Amino acid sequence: MEPVDDRIKENLKILFVGFNPSIRSSETGHHFANPNNRFWRILFEAGLTPRKFAASEDDLLLELGFGITNIVARPTKAADEITKEEYKQGREILKQKIARMKPKIVCYVGKGVYLNFSGRKTAPWGIQEKAVVAGTIDFVAPSSSGLVRMKLEDMVAIYQELAKIV
């Protein structure tokens, strides 16, 4: 399985960080490509995008000042397949990306993404008190995976808070 290229550039408004690419994302070369993933719908319903993008249009996020990367590059069926060593390596790579690219906000798409990255035990939804990489705002949002049992409208409400600070 091939990793999926980052959609990233300097000085983004928001850098979205997922766990890792799905098998479907690896097959297509586009982020959040699994049809059960609600990422694109959530962004639209939260007011972050002008319409619901298809995963194949993930490059268009850059025009809006948004980017996408992952804490781990290796595609898997589920996040629980990621090893501790992969998280350790991914943390260092992600810290360097954030420091170099200087996004205004880093949105962790999943509380587990943030906890694995920050090393913290707990985190509330939304803005975190202190960013892992100085000079950015850390924002924790629910995972958009179809495996997550949170109601869509509750997820959208959290992402709407992100839209307000952009």
Contacts in CASP RR format, 6 or more apart in sequence:
PFRMAT RR
TARGET T0000
AUTHOR 0000-0000-0000
METHOD contacts of the structure
MODEL  1
MEPVDDRIKENLKILFVGFNPSIRSSETGHHFANPNNRFWRILFEAGLTP
RKFAASEDDLLLELGFGITNIVARPTKAADEITKEEYKQGREILKQKIAR
MKPKIVCYVGKGVYLNFSGRKTAPWGIQEKAVVAGTIDFVAPSSSGLVRM
KLEDMVAIYQELAKIV
1 23 0 8 1.000
1 26 0 8 1.000
1 27 0 8 1.000
1 74 0 8 1.000
1 75 0 8 1.000
2 26 0 8 1.000
2 29 0 8 1.000
2 75 0 8 1.000
3 21 0 8 1.000
3 26 0 8 1.000
3 73 0 8 1.000
3 74 0 8 1.000
3 75 0 8 1.000
4 21 0 8 1.000
4 25 0 8 1.000
4 26 0 8 1.000
4 29 0 8 1.000
4 30 0 8 1.000
4 31 0 8 1.000
4 70 0 8 1.000
4 73 0 8 1.000
4 75 0 8 1.000
5 29 0 8 1.000
6 67 0 8 1.000
6 68 0 8 1.000
6 69 0 8 1.000
6 97 0 8 1.000
7 31 0 8 1.000
7 58 0 8 1.000
7 59 0 8 1.000
7 61 0 8 1.000
7 62 0 8 1.000
7 67 0 8 1.000
7 68 0 8 1.000
7 69 0 8 1.000
8 15 0 8 1.000
8 62 0 8 1.000
8 67 0 8 1.000
8 68 0 8 1.000
8 69 0 8 1.000
8 97 0 8 1.000
8 101 0 8 1.000
9 62 0 8 1.000
9 65 0 8 1.000
9 67 0 8 1.000
9 101 0 8 1.000
10 100 0 8 1.000
10 101 0 8 1.000
10 102 0 8 1.000
11 101 0 8 1.000
11 102 0 8 1.000
11 103 0 8 1.000
11 104 0 8 1.000
12 62 0 8 1.000
12 65 0 8 1.000
12 66 0 8 1.000
12 67 0 8 1.000
12 101 0 8 1.000
12 103 0 8 1.000
12 104 0 8 1.000
13 64 0 8 1.000
13 65 0 8 1.000
13 66 0 8 1.000
13 103 0 8 1.000
13 104 0 8 1.000
13 105 0 8 1.000
13 166 0 8 1.000
14 48 0 8 1.000
14 65 0 8 1.000
14 66 0 8 1.000
14 67 0 8 1.000
14 103 0 8 1.000
14 104 0 8 1.000
14 105 0 8 1.000
14 106 0 8 1.000
14 107 0 8 1.000
14 139 0 8 1.000
14 162 0 8 1.000
14 166 0 8 1.000
15 66 0 8 1.000
15 67 0 8 1.000
15 68 0 8 1.000
15 69 0 8 1.000
15 97 0 8 1.000
15 98 0 8 1.000
15 101 0 8 1.000
15 103 0 8 1.000
15 105 0 8 1.000
15 106 0 8 1.000
15 107 0 8 1.000
16 39 0 8 1.000
16 66 0 8 1.000
16 67 0 8 1.000
16 68 0 8 1.000
16 69 0 8 1.000
16 107 0 8 1.000
16 109 0 8 1.000
17 68 0 8 1.000
17 69 0 8 1.000
17 70 0 8 1.000
17 71 0 8 1.000
17 94 0 8 1.000
17 106 0 8 1.000
17 107 0 8 1.000
17 108 0 8 1.000
17 109 0 8 1.000
17 113 0 8 1.000
17 117 0 8 1.000
18 68 0 8 1.000
18 69 0 8 1.000
18 70 0 8 1.000
18 71 0 8 1.000
18 108 0 8 1.000
18 109 0 8 1.000
18 110 0 8 1.000
18 113 0 8 1.000
18 143 0 8 1.000
19 70 0 8 1.000
19 71 0 8 1.000
19 72 0 8 1.000
19 79 0 8 1.000
19 82 0 8 1.000
19 109 0 8 1.000
19 110 0 8 1.000
19 112 0 8 1.000
19 113 0 8 1.000
19 143 0 8 1.000
20 70 0 8 1.000
20 71 0 8 1.000
20 72 0 8 1.000
20 73 0 8 1.000
20 74 0 8 1.000
20 75 0 8 1.000
20 76 0 8 1.000
20 79 0 8 1.000
20 82 0 8 1.000
21 29 0 8 1.000
21 31 0 8 1.000
21 70 0 8 1.000
21 73 0 8 1.000
21 74 0 8 1.000
21 75 0 8 1.000
22 32 0 8 1.000
22 33 0 8 1.000
22 34 0 8 1.000
22 37 0 8 1.000
22 75 0 8 1.000
22 76 0 8 1.000
22 77 0 8 1.000
23 34 0 8 1.000
23 75 0 8 1.000
23 76 0 8 1.000
23 77 0 8 1.000
24 33 0 8 1.000
24 34 0 8 1.000
24 35 0 8 1.000
25 31 0 8 1.000
25 32 0 8 1.000
25 33 0 8 1.000
25 34 0 8 1.000
25 55 0 8 1.000
25 75 0 8 1.000
26 75 0 8 1.000
27 33 0 8 1.000
28 55 0 8 1.000
28 56 0 8 1.000
30 55 0 8 1.000
30 56 0 8 1.000
30 58 0 8 1.000
31 39 0 8 1.000
31 55 0 8 1.000
31 58 0 8 1.000
31 68 0 8 1.000
32 39 0 8 1.000
32 40 0 8 1.000
32 55 0 8 1.000
32 58 0 8 1.000
32 68 0 8 1.000
32 144 0 8 1.000
33 55 0 8 1.000
33 56 0 8 1.000
34 145 0 8 1.000
34 146 0 8 1.000
36 145 0 8 1.000
36 146 0 8 1.000
36 147 0 8 1.000
37 144 0 8 1.000
37 145 0 8 1.000
37 146 0 8 1.000
38 144 0 8 1.000
38 145 0 8 1.000
38 146 0 8 1.000
38 152 0 8 1.000
38 155 0 8 1.000
39 109 0 8 1.000
39 144 0 8 1.000
40 49 0 8 1.000
40 52 0 8 1.000
40 53 0 8 1.000
40 54 0 8 1.000
40 55 0 8 1.000
41 52 0 8 1.000
41 152 0 8 1.000
42 144 0 8 1.000
42 152 0 8 1.000
42 155 0 8 1.000
42 156 0 8 1.000
42 159 0 8 1.000
43 49 0 8 1.000
43 52 0 8 1.000
43 53 0 8 1.000
43 159 0 8 1.000
44 50 0 8 1.000
44 51 0 8 1.000
44 52 0 8 1.000
44 53 0 8 1.000
45 152 0 8 1.000
45 156 0 8 1.000
45 159 0 8 1.000
46 156 0 8 1.000
46 159 0 8 1.000
46 160 0 8 1.000
46 162 0 8 1.000
46 163 0 8 1.000
47 160 0 8 1.000
47 163 0 8 1.000
48 64 0 8 1.000
48 66 0 8 1.000
48 159 0 8 1.000
48 162 0 8 1.000
48 163 0 8 1.000
48 166 0 8 1.000
49 61 0 8 1.000
49 64 0 8 1.000
53 60 0 8 1.000
53 61 0 8 1.000
58 68 0 8 1.000
61 67 0 8 1.000
61 68 0 8 1.000
67 103 0 8 1.000
69 94 0 8 1.000
69 97 0 8 1.000
71 87 0 8 1.000
71 90 0 8 1.000
71 91 0 8 1.000
71 94 0 8 1.000
71 113 0 8 1.000
71 116 0 8 1.000
71 117 0 8 1.000
72 82 0 8 1.000
72 86 0 8 1.000
72 87 0 8 1.000
72 90 0 8 1.000
73 90 0 8 1.000
74 82 0 8 1.000
74 86 0 8 1.000
76 82 0 8 1.000
78 147 0 8 1.000
79 112 0 8 1.000
79 145 0 8 1.000
87 116 0 8 1.000
91 116 0 8 1.000
91 117 0 8 1.000
94 117 0 8 1.000
95 132 0 8 1.000
95 133 0 8 1.000
98 106 0 8 1.000
98 132 0 8 1.000
98 133 0 8 1.000
98 136 0 8 1.000
99 133 0 8 1.000
102 135 0 8 1.000
102 136 0 8 1.000
103 136 0 8 1.000
104 136 0 8 1.000
104 137 0 8 1.000
104 166 0 8 1.000
105 136 0 8 1.000
105 137 0 8 1.000
105 138 0 8 1.000
105 139 0 8 1.000
105 162 0 8 1.000
105 165 0 8 1.000
105 166 0 8 1.000
106 131 0 8 1.000
106 132 0 8 1.000
106 133 0 8 1.000
106 136 0 8 1.000
106 137 0 8 1.000
106 138 0 8 1.000
106 139 0 8 1.000
107 139 0 8 1.000
107 140 0 8 1.000
107 141 0 8 1.000
107 162 0 8 1.000
108 114 0 8 1.000
108 117 0 8 1.000
108 138 0 8 1.000
108 139 0 8 1.000
108 140 0 8 1.000
108 141 0 8 1.000
109 141 0 8 1.000
109 142 0 8 1.000
109 143 0 8 1.000
109 144 0 8 1.000
110 140 0 8 1.000
110 141 0 8 1.000
110 142 0 8 1.000
110 143 0 8 1.000
111 123 0 8 1.000
111 125 0 8 1.000
111 140 0 8 1.000
111 142 0 8 1.000
111 143 0 8 1.000
112 143 0 8 1.000
113 143 0 8 1.000
114 120 0 8 1.000
114 123 0 8 1.000
114 128 0 8 1.000
114 138 0 8 1.000
114 140 0 8 1.000
115 121 0 8 1.000
115 122 0 8 1.000
115 123 0 8 1.000
117 132 0 8 1.000
118 128 0 8 1.000
118 132 0 8 1.000
118 138 0 8 1.000
123 140 0 8 1.000
124 140 0 8 1.000
125 140 0 8 1.000
125 141 0 8 1.000
125 142 0 8 1.000
125 158 0 8 1.000
125 161 0 8 1.000
126 139 0 8 1.000
126 140 0 8 1.000
126 141 0 8 1.000
126 158 0 8 1.000
126 161 0 8 1.000
126 162 0 8 1.000
127 137 0 8 1.000
127 138 0 8 1.000
127 139 0 8 1.000
127 161 0 8 1.000
127 165 0 8 1.000
128 137 0 8 1.000
128 138 0 8 1.000
128 139 0 8 1.000
128 140 0 8 1.000
130 138 0 8 1.000
131 137 0 8 1.000
131 138 0 8 1.000
132 138 0 8 1.000
137 165 0 8 1.000
139 161 0 8 1.000
139 162 0 8 1.000
139 165 0 8 1.000
141 155 0 8 1.000
141 158 0 8 1.000
141 159 0 8 1.000
141 162 0 8 1.000
142 148 0 8 1.000
142 150 0 8 1.000
142 154 0 8 1.000
142 155 0 8 1.000
142 158 0 8 1.000
144 155 0 8 1.000
148 155 0 8 1.000
END
